[in-house]
């Protein structure tokens, strides 16, 4: 379980194909604090650490993960949002995030709002966003500010812009989405 508060931006340094799996090696300041078998959110996707070196760690993505997330578009040099799993004795600064990507969204607009940025995303899913509700984009816990049918916007403050990979996004990029877990359960109960 995660909180959606990004700890570090990692850099993809190597990508290795192994049958239907892909091994990604990520360089980060967190790598030297990790251990083999630890769960780490990479752009919001929970992946297991399988190899370590002093400033790098390697994770493996299976075919299913590559199909349902933006991991398949990563290249050497891609910047990745990283978060270690939540500590039960810590604060929940963001919201409850599972690290299970529900689907992809496409960035359709970026508006400079004189000190912050508004990003609009469109998506194809049965899930819905809720005005002022929580959404996770590339692992970042954010608040929905403008919810429409299969479209929503979030506002990004300068700190978040600089300390996540939002500063690398351009119109047309795909991002990983995880909808609010409480909202998903409520919607499922309502549909019964």
GROMACS elastic network, one bead per residue, 0.5 to 0.9 nm:
[ bonds ]
;  ai    aj funct       b0    kb
    1    39     6  0.88878   500
    1    46     6  0.87161   500
    1    84     6  0.89479   500
    1    85     6  0.56046   500
    1    86     6  0.57562   500
    1    87     6  0.87935   500
    1    96     6  0.70976   500
    1    97     6  0.58824   500
    1    99     6  0.67164   500
    2     5     6  0.79941   500
    2    40     6  0.87433   500
    2    41     6  0.76364   500
    2    44     6  0.88118   500
    2    46     6  0.89894   500
    2    83     6  0.73046   500
    2    84     6  0.72040   500
    2    85     6  0.50541   500
    2    87     6  0.86170   500
    2    92     6  0.86631   500
    2    94     6  0.86782   500
    2    95     6  0.80102   500
    2    96     6  0.63115   500
    2    98     6  0.59491   500
    2    99     6  0.67433   500
    2   139     6  0.87580   500
    3     6     6  0.84128   500
    3    83     6  0.82849   500
    3    85     6  0.80025   500
    3    86     6  0.65249   500
    3    91     6  0.89647   500
    3    92     6  0.60525   500
    3    93     6  0.65131   500
    3    95     6  0.51337   500
    3    96     6  0.53879   500
    3    97     6  0.53884   500
    3    98     6  0.83328   500
    3   139     6  0.86122   500
    3   140     6  0.83576   500
    3   141     6  0.70280   500
    4    41     6  0.89219   500
    4    44     6  0.76413   500
    4    83     6  0.73925   500
    4    93     6  0.81155   500
    4    94     6  0.54479   500
    4    95     6  0.65327   500
    4    96     6  0.76347   500
    4    97     6  0.62390   500
    4    99     6  0.89178   500
    4   136     6  0.66474   500
    4   137     6  0.86462   500
    4   138     6  0.88810   500
    4   139     6  0.53611   500
    4   142     6  0.80145   500
    5    82     6  0.88761   500
    5    83     6  0.69161   500
    5    92     6  0.89978   500
    5    93     6  0.69706   500
    5    94     6  0.58775   500
    5    95     6  0.86444   500
    5   139     6  0.77000   500
    5   140     6  0.59293   500
    5   141     6  0.62065   500
    6     9     6  0.77524   500
    6    81     6  0.61640   500
    6    82     6  0.57538   500
    6    83     6  0.52124   500
    6    84     6  0.86178   500
    6   139     6  0.71489   500
    6   140     6  0.61854   500
    6   141     6  0.84015   500
    6   160     6  0.87641   500
    6   163     6  0.75668   500
    6   164     6  0.66385   500
    7    30     6  0.81899   500
    7    81     6  0.76855   500
    7    82     6  0.59238   500
    7    83     6  0.52433   500
    7    84     6  0.75967   500
    7   163     6  0.81833   500
    7   164     6  0.85351   500
    8    28     6  0.71452   500
    8    29     6  0.72130   500
    8    30     6  0.70396   500
    8    80     6  0.83545   500
    8    81     6  0.62667   500
    8    82     6  0.52814   500
    8    83     6  0.69178   500
    8   163     6  0.72003   500
    8   164     6  0.74134   500
    9    27     6  0.89444   500
    9    28     6  0.68595   500
    9    29     6  0.85218   500
    9    79     6  0.61935   500
    9    80     6  0.54116   500
    9    82     6  0.58414   500
    9    83     6  0.89762   500
    9   163     6  0.70830   500
    9   164     6  0.61976   500
    9   165     6  0.69429   500
   10    26     6  0.58726   500
   10    27     6  0.55093   500
   10    29     6  0.78156   500
   10    30     6  0.84103   500
   10    31     6  0.89961   500
   10    42     6  0.85973   500
   10    78     6  0.82230   500
   10    79     6  0.56342   500
   10    81     6  0.63407   500
   10    82     6  0.64858   500
   11    25     6  0.83782   500
   11    26     6  0.53637   500
   11    27     6  0.51304   500
   11    28     6  0.65857   500
   11    76     6  0.77101   500
   11    77     6  0.57723   500
   11    78     6  0.57800   500
   11    80     6  0.61471   500
   12    15     6  0.76037   500
   12    24     6  0.68106   500
   12    25     6  0.58600   500
   12    27     6  0.64041   500
   12    74     6  0.76967   500
   12    75     6  0.68484   500
   12    76     6  0.50050   500
   12    77     6  0.52032   500
   12    78     6  0.53901   500
   12    79     6  0.66033   500
   12    80     6  0.73393   500
   13    24     6  0.77415   500
   13    25     6  0.56433   500
   13    26     6  0.57342   500
   13    27     6  0.64911   500
   13    56     6  0.85800   500
   13    75     6  0.83982   500
   13    76     6  0.51493   500
   13    77     6  0.62288   500
   13    78     6  0.82954   500
   14    23     6  0.80076   500
   14    24     6  0.59246   500
   14    25     6  0.50276   500
   14    26     6  0.73306   500
   14    58     6  0.88736   500
   14    75     6  0.82293   500
   14    76     6  0.58482   500
   14    77     6  0.86686   500
   15    22     6  0.68247   500
   15    23     6  0.57276   500
   15    25     6  0.64349   500
   15    74     6  0.85949   500
   15    75     6  0.74397   500
   15    76     6  0.68821   500
   16    21     6  0.84875   500
   16    22     6  0.56097   500
   16    23     6  0.50205   500
   16    24     6  0.66163   500
   16    25     6  0.84755   500
   17    20     6  0.72932   500
   17    21     6  0.60791   500
   17    23     6  0.63924   500
   17    24     6  0.89733   500
   18    21     6  0.51040   500
   18    22     6  0.58143   500
   18    23     6  0.73269   500
   19    22     6  0.78269   500
   20    61     6  0.88086   500
   20    62     6  0.64341   500
   20    63     6  0.56211   500
   21    60     6  0.66177   500
   21    61     6  0.56448   500
   21    63     6  0.59878   500
   21    66     6  0.85392   500
   22    59     6  0.83830   500
   22    60     6  0.56404   500
   22    61     6  0.53140   500
   22    62     6  0.66390   500
   22    63     6  0.80985   500
   22    66     6  0.83610   500
   22    72     6  0.87530   500
   23    58     6  0.64955   500
   23    59     6  0.56610   500
   23    61     6  0.64436   500
   23    62     6  0.89811   500
   24    57     6  0.82738   500
   24    58     6  0.54434   500
   24    59     6  0.54383   500
   24    60     6  0.62792   500
   24    61     6  0.78383   500
   24    74     6  0.89516   500
   25    51     6  0.85123   500
   25    56     6  0.65576   500
   25    57     6  0.55748   500
   25    59     6  0.65951   500
   25    60     6  0.89050   500
   26    31     6  0.80198   500
   26    55     6  0.84922   500
   26    56     6  0.53893   500
   26    57     6  0.54261   500
   26    58     6  0.61559   500
   26    59     6  0.81293   500
   26    80     6  0.83135   500
   27    30     6  0.83958   500
   27    31     6  0.68566   500
   27    55     6  0.57394   500
   27    57     6  0.66304   500
   27    58     6  0.89010   500
   28    31     6  0.54247   500
   28    32     6  0.81543   500
   28    55     6  0.60001   500
   28    56     6  0.61321   500
   28    57     6  0.80860   500
   28    82     6  0.87409   500
   29    32     6  0.67434   500
   29    33     6  0.81192   500
   29    55     6  0.64483   500
   29    56     6  0.82649   500
   30    33     6  0.54036   500
   30    34     6  0.66663   500
   30    55     6  0.76452   500
   30    56     6  0.83616   500
   30    57     6  0.89584   500
   30    82     6  0.84157   500
   30    83     6  0.89145   500
   30    84     6  0.85816   500
   31    34     6  0.53253   500
   31    35     6  0.83472   500
   31    52     6  0.73228   500
   31    53     6  0.76605   500
   31    54     6  0.68971   500
   31    55     6  0.52034   500
   31    56     6  0.51536   500
   31    57     6  0.56016   500
   32    35     6  0.81944   500
   32    52     6  0.79050   500
   32    53     6  0.73877   500
   32    54     6  0.52950   500
   32    55     6  0.55030   500
   32    56     6  0.72434   500
   32    57     6  0.82516   500
   34    37     6  0.89377   500
   34    38     6  0.68226   500
   34    40     6  0.88000   500
   34    49     6  0.78183   500
   34    52     6  0.78641   500
   34    57     6  0.79291   500
   34    84     6  0.84998   500
   35    38     6  0.56944   500
   35    49     6  0.69726   500
   35    50     6  0.85200   500
   35    51     6  0.84150   500
   35    52     6  0.73238   500
   35    57     6  0.89140   500
   36    39     6  0.89132   500
   36    48     6  0.77215   500
   36    49     6  0.51796   500
   36    50     6  0.54074   500
   36    51     6  0.62715   500
   36    52     6  0.69938   500
   36    57     6  0.88466   500
   37    48     6  0.55089   500
   37    49     6  0.51669   500
   37    50     6  0.61151   500
   37    51     6  0.87612   500
   38    47     6  0.82273   500
   38    48     6  0.55552   500
   38    49     6  0.54310   500
   38    50     6  0.82765   500
   38    84     6  0.83192   500
   38    85     6  0.82791   500
   39    46     6  0.61095   500
   39    47     6  0.55658   500
   39    49     6  0.64785   500
   39    84     6  0.68177   500
   39    85     6  0.62803   500
   40    44     6  0.87191   500
   40    45     6  0.79220   500
   40    46     6  0.55054   500
   40    47     6  0.55534   500
   40    48     6  0.63987   500
   40    49     6  0.72401   500
   40    59     6  0.89780   500
   40    82     6  0.69040   500
   40    83     6  0.58535   500
   40    85     6  0.60020   500
   40    99     6  0.85243   500
   41    47     6  0.61601   500
   41    48     6  0.87672   500
   41    81     6  0.77228   500
   41    82     6  0.55861   500
   41    83     6  0.51357   500
   41    84     6  0.63124   500
   41    85     6  0.73409   500
   41    99     6  0.60481   500
   41   139     6  0.68807   500
   42    45     6  0.50467   500
   42    46     6  0.63297   500
   42    47     6  0.68864   500
   42    71     6  0.88004   500
   42    80     6  0.62112   500
   42    81     6  0.56975   500
   42    82     6  0.50159   500
   42    83     6  0.70158   500
   42    99     6  0.85024   500
   42   138     6  0.77106   500
   42   139     6  0.71029   500
   43    46     6  0.84895   500
   43    70     6  0.83409   500
   43    71     6  0.83276   500
   43    80     6  0.57221   500
   43    82     6  0.64495   500
   43    83     6  0.85327   500
   43    99     6  0.88556   500
   43   137     6  0.76904   500
   43   140     6  0.78061   500
   43   165     6  0.87550   500
   43   175     6  0.81584   500
   43   176     6  0.67933   500
   44    81     6  0.74183   500
   44    82     6  0.77058   500
   44    83     6  0.80327   500
   44    97     6  0.83785   500
   44    98     6  0.84708   500
   44    99     6  0.52726   500
   44   100     6  0.73811   500
   44   101     6  0.67781   500
   44   136     6  0.73650   500
   44   137     6  0.71702   500
   44   140     6  0.71261   500
   44   176     6  0.67330   500
   44   177     6  0.77578   500
   44   178     6  0.76187   500
   45    65     6  0.84119   500
   45    69     6  0.77008   500
   45    71     6  0.86867   500
   45    98     6  0.86029   500
   45   100     6  0.59070   500
   45   101     6  0.59260   500
   45   138     6  0.78681   500
   45   139     6  0.71191   500
   45   176     6  0.78335   500
   46    85     6  0.88129   500
   46    98     6  0.77368   500
   46   100     6  0.65201   500
   46   101     6  0.84226   500
   47    59     6  0.61286   500
   47    60     6  0.69328   500
   47    61     6  0.72517   500
   47    99     6  0.83997   500
   48    58     6  0.84059   500
   48    59     6  0.56740   500
   48    60     6  0.70207   500
   48    61     6  0.88978   500
   49    52     6  0.75623   500
   49    57     6  0.65391   500
   49    58     6  0.57640   500
   49    60     6  0.77138   500
   50    57     6  0.75169   500
   50    58     6  0.56792   500
   50    59     6  0.54985   500
   50    60     6  0.72041   500
   51    56     6  0.84450   500
   51    57     6  0.56256   500
   51    59     6  0.71541   500
   52    55     6  0.79355   500
   52    56     6  0.60103   500
   52    58     6  0.63988   500
   53    56     6  0.51561   500
   53    57     6  0.62024   500
   53    58     6  0.87493   500
   54    57     6  0.82483   500
   61    64     6  0.80484   500
   61    65     6  0.58520   500
   61    66     6  0.64432   500
   61    71     6  0.80005   500
   62    65     6  0.53729   500
   62    66     6  0.63424   500
   62    67     6  0.88132   500
   63    66     6  0.50825   500
   63    67     6  0.62155   500
   63    68     6  0.88134   500
   64    67     6  0.52224   500
   64    68     6  0.63639   500
   64    69     6  0.86695   500
   65    68     6  0.53526   500
   65    69     6  0.59567   500
   65    70     6  0.87306   500
   65    71     6  0.75991   500
   65    72     6  0.85427   500
   65   101     6  0.86655   500
   66    69     6  0.56329   500
   66    70     6  0.69683   500
   66    71     6  0.56004   500
   66    72     6  0.50867   500
   66    73     6  0.86822   500
   67    70     6  0.79138   500
   67    71     6  0.82881   500
   67    72     6  0.71908   500
   68    71     6  0.84891   500
   68    72     6  0.89359   500
   68   101     6  0.73590   500
   68   102     6  0.76700   500
   68   103     6  0.58439   500
   68   104     6  0.70783   500
   68   176     6  0.85001   500
   69    72     6  0.71342   500
   69    73     6  0.88138   500
   69   101     6  0.66618   500
   69   102     6  0.83262   500
   69   103     6  0.63870   500
   69   104     6  0.62389   500
   69   174     6  0.87423   500
   69   175     6  0.77177   500
   69   176     6  0.57426   500
   69   177     6  0.84294   500
   70    73     6  0.55840   500
   70    74     6  0.71233   500
   70   103     6  0.89564   500
   70   104     6  0.71287   500
   70   138     6  0.88181   500
   70   174     6  0.64316   500
   70   175     6  0.61662   500
   70   176     6  0.61110   500
   71    74     6  0.53283   500
   71    75     6  0.89274   500
   71   176     6  0.88431   500
   72    75     6  0.84452   500
   73   174     6  0.87440   500
   74    77     6  0.82476   500
   74    78     6  0.58553   500
   74    79     6  0.85796   500
   74    80     6  0.88027   500
   75    78     6  0.54095   500
   76    79     6  0.89462   500
   79   164     6  0.86409   500
   79   165     6  0.61672   500
   79   168     6  0.78216   500
   80   138     6  0.82625   500
   80   164     6  0.79906   500
   80   165     6  0.64608   500
   81   138     6  0.67376   500
   81   139     6  0.66477   500
   81   140     6  0.78028   500
   81   163     6  0.87200   500
   81   164     6  0.58840   500
   81   165     6  0.61683   500
   82   139     6  0.76431   500
   82   164     6  0.86781   500
   83    86     6  0.84755   500
   83   139     6  0.77833   500
   84    87     6  0.87763   500
   86    89     6  0.86414   500
   86    90     6  0.74079   500
   86    91     6  0.87701   500
   86    92     6  0.81122   500
   87    90     6  0.53989   500
   87    91     6  0.82273   500
   88    91     6  0.80307   500
   88    92     6  0.89214   500
   90    93     6  0.88641   500
   91    94     6  0.88467   500
   92    95     6  0.63681   500
   92    96     6  0.75835   500
   94    97     6  0.84157   500
   94   134     6  0.86819   500
   94   140     6  0.83937   500
   94   141     6  0.55089   500
   94   142     6  0.77688   500
   95   134     6  0.71517   500
   95   135     6  0.87335   500
   95   136     6  0.88310   500
   95   141     6  0.65278   500
   95   142     6  0.87369   500
   95   180     6  0.81218   500
   96   141     6  0.88608   500
   96   180     6  0.75549   500
   96   181     6  0.71139   500
   96   182     6  0.86490   500
   97   100     6  0.79574   500
   97   136     6  0.75180   500
   97   139     6  0.81745   500
   97   141     6  0.80544   500
   97   178     6  0.75663   500
   97   179     6  0.86301   500
   97   180     6  0.74456   500
   97   181     6  0.72691   500
   98   101     6  0.82868   500
   98   178     6  0.81147   500
   98   181     6  0.79101   500
   99   139     6  0.74381   500
   99   178     6  0.75167   500
  100   177     6  0.88166   500
  100   178     6  0.66291   500
  101   104     6  0.79926   500
  101   136     6  0.89268   500
  101   138     6  0.89173   500
  101   139     6  0.89083   500
  101   176     6  0.61637   500
  101   177     6  0.56812   500
  101   179     6  0.82374   500
  102   125     6  0.85096   500
  102   127     6  0.86157   500
  102   176     6  0.76278   500
  102   177     6  0.57672   500
  102   178     6  0.50520   500
  102   179     6  0.67812   500
  103   123     6  0.80399   500
  103   124     6  0.81750   500
  103   125     6  0.74557   500
  103   175     6  0.85089   500
  103   176     6  0.61010   500
  103   177     6  0.54463   500
  103   178     6  0.70854   500
  103   179     6  0.89952   500
  104   122     6  0.88805   500
  104   123     6  0.65197   500
  104   124     6  0.79123   500
  104   125     6  0.88429   500
  104   174     6  0.62172   500
  104   175     6  0.55745   500
  104   177     6  0.56416   500
  104   178     6  0.88224   500
  105   121     6  0.59095   500
  105   122     6  0.54500   500
  105   124     6  0.74668   500
  105   137     6  0.87143   500
  105   151     6  0.87475   500
  105   173     6  0.83559   500
  105   174     6  0.55127   500
  105   175     6  0.53946   500
  105   176     6  0.65573   500
  105   177     6  0.65851   500
  106   120     6  0.84328   500
  106   121     6  0.53388   500
  106   122     6  0.54239   500
  106   123     6  0.64357   500
  106   171     6  0.77345   500
  106   172     6  0.58234   500
  106   173     6  0.56713   500
  106   175     6  0.63352   500
  107   110     6  0.76641   500
  107   119     6  0.69630   500
  107   120     6  0.58985   500
  107   122     6  0.66969   500
  107   169     6  0.78912   500
  107   170     6  0.70739   500
  107   171     6  0.50430   500
  107   172     6  0.52586   500
  107   173     6  0.55428   500
  107   174     6  0.63731   500
  107   175     6  0.75095   500
  108   119     6  0.77276   500
  108   120     6  0.56363   500
  108   121     6  0.54554   500
  108   122     6  0.66893   500
  108   170     6  0.86276   500
  108   171     6  0.52730   500
  108   172     6  0.60603   500
  108   173     6  0.82757   500
  109   118     6  0.79356   500
  109   119     6  0.57879   500
  109   120     6  0.50940   500
  109   121     6  0.72085   500
  109   153     6  0.89791   500
  109   170     6  0.82848   500
  109   171     6  0.57320   500
  109   172     6  0.84024   500
  110   117     6  0.67800   500
  110   118     6  0.57075   500
  110   120     6  0.65003   500
  110   169     6  0.89085   500
  110   170     6  0.75595   500
  110   171     6  0.67915   500
  111   116     6  0.86175   500
  111   117     6  0.55747   500
  111   118     6  0.50465   500
  111   119     6  0.65207   500
  111   120     6  0.85322   500
  112   115     6  0.73325   500
  112   116     6  0.62979   500
  112   118     6  0.65998   500
  113   116     6  0.51376   500
  113   117     6  0.52934   500
  113   118     6  0.68310   500
  113   155     6  0.89467   500
  114   117     6  0.77089   500
  115   157     6  0.73162   500
  115   158     6  0.69567   500
  116   155     6  0.68513   500
  116   156     6  0.56501   500
  116   158     6  0.59888   500
  116   161     6  0.83577   500
  117   154     6  0.83113   500
  117   155     6  0.55499   500
  117   156     6  0.51145   500
  117   157     6  0.67617   500
  117   158     6  0.81319   500
  117   161     6  0.82556   500
  118   153     6  0.65578   500
  118   154     6  0.57192   500
  118   156     6  0.62920   500
  119   152     6  0.84429   500
  119   153     6  0.54168   500
  119   154     6  0.55021   500
  119   155     6  0.63359   500
  119   156     6  0.76289   500
  120   146     6  0.85485   500
  120   151     6  0.71637   500
  120   152     6  0.56977   500
  120   154     6  0.66633   500
  120   155     6  0.89171   500
  121   150     6  0.84181   500
  121   151     6  0.55945   500
  121   152     6  0.55927   500
  121   153     6  0.61739   500
  121   154     6  0.85355   500
  121   174     6  0.89504   500
  121   175     6  0.88091   500
  122   149     6  0.88039   500
  122   150     6  0.56928   500
  122   152     6  0.66787   500
  122   153     6  0.88897   500
  123   150     6  0.52842   500
  123   151     6  0.62156   500
  123   152     6  0.87822   500
  123   177     6  0.89977   500
  124   127     6  0.85478   500
  124   150     6  0.61803   500
  124   151     6  0.87855   500
  125   128     6  0.76971   500
  125   150     6  0.70986   500
  126   150     6  0.83757   500
  127   150     6  0.82248   500
  127   179     6  0.72556   500
  127   183     6  0.88044   500
  127   184     6  0.71865   500
  127   187     6  0.80524   500
  128   147     6  0.84404   500
  128   148     6  0.85779   500
  128   149     6  0.73777   500
  128   150     6  0.68922   500
  128   151     6  0.87784   500
  128   179     6  0.78304   500
  128   183     6  0.83838   500
  128   184     6  0.84724   500
  128   187     6  0.86241   500
  129   132     6  0.88511   500
  129   133     6  0.69618   500
  129   134     6  0.79696   500
  129   135     6  0.74357   500
  129   144     6  0.71532   500
  129   147     6  0.59997   500
  129   148     6  0.77397   500
  129   149     6  0.82878   500
  129   150     6  0.79450   500
  129   151     6  0.81035   500
  129   152     6  0.71048   500
  129   179     6  0.72963   500
  129   180     6  0.82906   500
  129   183     6  0.84211   500
  130   134     6  0.76184   500
  130   135     6  0.88229   500
  130   144     6  0.67260   500
  130   145     6  0.86669   500
  130   146     6  0.84762   500
  130   147     6  0.61109   500
  130   148     6  0.87038   500
  130   152     6  0.88947   500
  130   183     6  0.83428   500
  131   134     6  0.85950   500
  131   143     6  0.80379   500
  131   144     6  0.54886   500
  131   145     6  0.58104   500
  131   146     6  0.60781   500
  131   147     6  0.53847   500
  131   148     6  0.87593   500
  131   152     6  0.86869   500
  132   143     6  0.55247   500
  132   145     6  0.56689   500
  132   146     6  0.80155   500
  132   147     6  0.85160   500
  133   142     6  0.83433   500
  133   143     6  0.55873   500
  133   144     6  0.55149   500
  133   145     6  0.81743   500
  133   180     6  0.76976   500
  133   183     6  0.86709   500
  134   141     6  0.67792   500
  134   142     6  0.57280   500
  134   144     6  0.61858   500
  134   179     6  0.73265   500
  134   180     6  0.56985   500
  134   183     6  0.89526   500
  135   140     6  0.80670   500
  135   141     6  0.59945   500
  135   142     6  0.53981   500
  135   143     6  0.61525   500
  135   144     6  0.65955   500
  135   154     6  0.89309   500
  135   177     6  0.72723   500
  135   178     6  0.63184   500
  135   179     6  0.52101   500
  135   180     6  0.57393   500
  136   139     6  0.53987   500
  136   140     6  0.51239   500
  136   142     6  0.59972   500
  136   143     6  0.85654   500
  136   176     6  0.78511   500
  136   177     6  0.56241   500
  136   178     6  0.50089   500
  136   179     6  0.63616   500
  136   180     6  0.75504   500
  137   140     6  0.51146   500
  137   141     6  0.67888   500
  137   142     6  0.73084   500
  137   175     6  0.63686   500
  137   176     6  0.56339   500
  137   178     6  0.68053   500
  137   179     6  0.88912   500
  138   141     6  0.87193   500
  138   164     6  0.89287   500
  138   165     6  0.82046   500
  138   166     6  0.87547   500
  138   175     6  0.57361   500
  138   177     6  0.65354   500
  138   178     6  0.83774   500
  139   176     6  0.74368   500
  139   177     6  0.77953   500
  139   178     6  0.78389   500
  140   160     6  0.87700   500
  140   164     6  0.77482   500
  142   154     6  0.68198   500
  142   155     6  0.80951   500
  142   156     6  0.83577   500
  143   153     6  0.86905   500
  143   154     6  0.61816   500
  143   155     6  0.77523   500
  144   147     6  0.65511   500
  144   152     6  0.66330   500
  144   153     6  0.59452   500
  144   154     6  0.51531   500
  144   155     6  0.79981   500
  145   152     6  0.72963   500
  145   153     6  0.56367   500
  145   154     6  0.53753   500
  145   155     6  0.70580   500
  146   151     6  0.82741   500
  146   152     6  0.52782   500
  146   153     6  0.50624   500
  146   154     6  0.71708   500
  147   150     6  0.81223   500
  147   151     6  0.62707   500
  147   153     6  0.66832   500
  148   151     6  0.50300   500
  148   152     6  0.57037   500
  148   153     6  0.88115   500
  149   152     6  0.78910   500
  156   159     6  0.81397   500
  156   160     6  0.61185   500
  156   161     6  0.61101   500
  156   166     6  0.82495   500
  157   160     6  0.55138   500
  157   161     6  0.61488   500
  157   162     6  0.87872   500
  158   162     6  0.61258   500
  158   163     6  0.85218   500
  159   162     6  0.53223   500
  159   163     6  0.60245   500
  159   164     6  0.84566   500
  160   163     6  0.51582   500
  160   164     6  0.57768   500
  160   165     6  0.86183   500
  160   166     6  0.75221   500
  160   167     6  0.87806   500
  161   164     6  0.58789   500
  161   165     6  0.71514   500
  161   166     6  0.53136   500
  161   167     6  0.53519   500
  161   168     6  0.89448   500
  162   165     6  0.74954   500
  162   166     6  0.74777   500
  162   167     6  0.62824   500
  163   166     6  0.81837   500
  163   167     6  0.84433   500
  164   167     6  0.70760   500
  164   168     6  0.87203   500
  165   168     6  0.54184   500
  165   169     6  0.69899   500
  166   169     6  0.52953   500
  166   170     6  0.87162   500
  167   170     6  0.84290   500
  169   172     6  0.84639   500
  169   173     6  0.63110   500
  169   174     6  0.86916   500
  169   175     6  0.88371   500
  170   173     6  0.57847   500
  171   174     6  0.88363   500
  178   181     6  0.81728   500
  179   182     6  0.87658   500
  179   183     6  0.74324   500
  179   184     6  0.69674   500
  180   183     6  0.52615   500
  180   184     6  0.62557   500
  180   185     6  0.88809   500
  181   184     6  0.50559   500
  181   185     6  0.63746   500
  181   186     6  0.86940   500
  182   185     6  0.52614   500
  182   186     6  0.62219   500
  182   187     6  0.86263   500
  183   186     6  0.50714   500
  183   187     6  0.60514   500
  183   188     6  0.85332   500
  184   187     6  0.51672   500
  184   188     6  0.61658   500
  184   189     6  0.87079   500
  185   188     6  0.50678   500
  185   189     6  0.62211   500
  185   190     6  0.86080   500
  186   189     6  0.51849   500
  186   190     6  0.61667   500
  186   191     6  0.86706   500
  187   190     6  0.50724   500
  187   191     6  0.61782   500
  187   192     6  0.88451   500
  188   191     6  0.51923   500
  188   192     6  0.65759   500
  189   192     6  0.53599   500
